[in-house]
Amino acid sequence: MTTPTPPIRIPLTQLAPGRRATVECSALDGLPEDDRCLLTAMGLGERCEVRLCRRGHACIVQVDTTRLGIDEQVAARIMVTPIDDAS
């Protein structure tokens, strides 16, 4: 019997544009409290699903029907698990 492989976690900045991912529950722990509170207030919270619209100095992500601009340095510290769109 094979052991299931754990999900791959990557920084949000490494997600390919157009791909979806789930934000890990501890993904925001490494951020300053002000950044965490602001991102959570804008809908980027525990186990939320995001789609990366654009990478760059400001990463643009879509959360539900809202698009957010996140500083590249902040986005690099947010860990996500890519969603397999083929399933």
C-alpha positions as CSV (number, residue, x, y, z in Angstrom):
1,M,0.0,0.0,0.0
2,T,1.4,3.4,-0.9
3,T,1.4,6.4,1.4
4,P,-0.3,9.4,-0.1
5,T,2.1,12.2,-0.8
6,P,1.5,15.4,1.1
7,P,0.2,18.4,-0.9
8,I,2.9,20.6,-2.4
9,R,3.1,24.1,-0.8
10,I,4.7,26.9,-2.7
11,P,4.9,30.7,-2.2
12,L,2.1,32.6,-3.9
13,T,4.6,34.3,-6.2
14,Q,5.6,30.9,-7.7
15,L,2.0,30.0,-8.7
16,A,1.5,30.3,-12.5
17,P,-0.9,33.1,-13.6
18,G,-4.4,31.7,-14.1
19,R,-3.9,28.9,-11.6
20,R,-5.9,28.4,-8.5
21,A,-4.6,27.5,-5.0
22,T,-5.8,27.2,-1.4
23,V,-4.1,29.5,1.1
24,E,-2.7,27.4,4.0
25,C,-4.1,28.1,7.4
26,S,-0.7,29.0,8.7
27,A,0.3,30.9,5.6
28,L,-0.2,34.3,7.1
29,D,1.6,33.5,10.4
30,G,4.9,34.8,9.3
31,L,3.5,38.2,8.3
32,P,3.4,41.3,10.5
33,E,0.1,41.5,12.4
34,D,-1.0,44.6,10.5
35,D,-0.6,42.8,7.2
36,R,-2.4,39.7,8.4
37,C,-5.3,41.7,9.7
38,L,-5.6,43.7,6.5
39,L,-5.4,40.6,4.2
40,T,-7.9,38.7,6.4
41,A,-10.3,41.7,6.3
42,M,-10.1,41.7,2.5
43,G,-11.0,38.0,2.3
44,L,-7.6,36.4,2.1
45,G,-7.9,34.1,5.1
46,E,-7.7,30.5,6.3
47,R,-8.4,27.9,3.6
48,C,-9.6,30.4,1.1
49,E,-9.3,29.7,-2.6
50,V,-7.4,32.3,-4.8
51,R,-6.6,32.6,-8.4
52,L,-3.4,34.3,-9.4
53,C,-4.2,36.9,-12.1
54,R,-0.7,38.5,-12.4
55,R,2.7,38.2,-10.9
56,G,5.0,41.2,-10.4
57,H,5.8,44.0,-8.0
58,A,2.1,43.8,-7.1
59,C,0.7,40.3,-7.4
60,I,-3.0,40.5,-8.4
61,V,-5.1,37.7,-6.9
62,Q,-8.8,37.0,-7.2
63,V,-10.7,36.0,-4.0
64,D,-14.3,35.1,-5.0
65,T,-15.3,38.1,-7.1
66,T,-12.7,40.5,-5.7
67,R,-9.2,41.2,-7.0
68,L,-6.5,42.2,-4.6
69,G,-3.1,43.8,-5.2
70,I,-0.5,42.3,-2.8
71,D,3.0,43.5,-2.6
72,E,5.5,41.0,-4.0
73,Q,7.4,40.7,-0.8
74,V,4.2,39.9,1.1
75,A,3.0,37.5,-1.5
76,A,6.3,35.6,-1.4
77,R,5.6,34.8,2.3
78,I,2.1,33.5,1.7
79,M,2.2,29.7,1.2
80,V,-0.4,28.1,-1.0
81,T,-1.3,24.6,-2.3
82,P,-2.0,24.5,-6.0
83,I,-5.4,23.1,-7.0
84,D,-5.4,20.6,-9.8
85,D,-7.8,22.1,-12.4
86,A,-7.8,18.8,-14.3
87,S,-10.0,17.1,-11.6
